């Protein structure tokens, strides 16, 4: 009688579990300690358009995309050996032969005596999220390609002056790879006096949301100092926070020419001032001013 009562309780528990599992929107599955799948809910079977007998064991793998199959099986089998939870992404063929991206999470099951009994897992169709992610990724790749094609250095900062991105010209000017600067601030690279000027200009853009153009002195990686005309514009970052994008135009040579011209004008002005002003006549024969 006691044995029958226990059996009835177990049967009722299994019935309740299957009823609950079949009502779930996720694709649920169970596996034994050897990794062989023993159960798939109705949502799974409706998605694949297959019968339970076709899916149990490793039959479910027949619907995994060929490009993902080896990775999927290797990852799963390693999790079985380690008796540890896992999560992975792969494409699973739907009843209409369309492959959909699945986010699969497996949780290990243990008995009261802490004996490994297998896994219970759930798959979620994340195809639309994946497409949106891929679209954003492609847009970023395109934007980066456009930025890299521009010869002037370009950089992006957040509201705390942390570098978030840059183009090839910017990293060449800085003399290192992006990994060496992303997540850092000007304080990690430039002298305090320069940083104070940079941040004063940054804050005017971030706080007022206005474009700011200023002449700045910037230390290059080779130790030389560049005179730059830096244009900083407000930018909304991917997380919705306020940041800025800056474009650096090297005007070092132009400033040198302007300074040389100004010096020459000053020199000539001093000569004229020092010369007695008289009657200036043009001698046609000698070609001189007399």
Secondary structure, 3 states (H helix, E strand, C coil): CHHHHHHHHHHHHHHHHHHHHHHCCCEEEEECCCCCEEEECHHHHHHHCCCHHHHCECHHHHHECHHHHHHHHHHHHHHHHHCCCEEEEEEEECCCCCEEEEEEEEEEEECCCCCEEEEEEEEEECHHHHHHHHHHHHHHHHHHHHHHHCCCEEEEEECCCCEEEECHHHHHHHCCCHHHCCCCCHHHCCCHHHHHHHHHHHHHHHHHCCCEEEEEEEECCCCCEEEEEEEEEEEECCCCCEEEEEEEEECHHHHHHHHHHHHHHHHHHHHHHHCCCCCCCEECCCCEEC
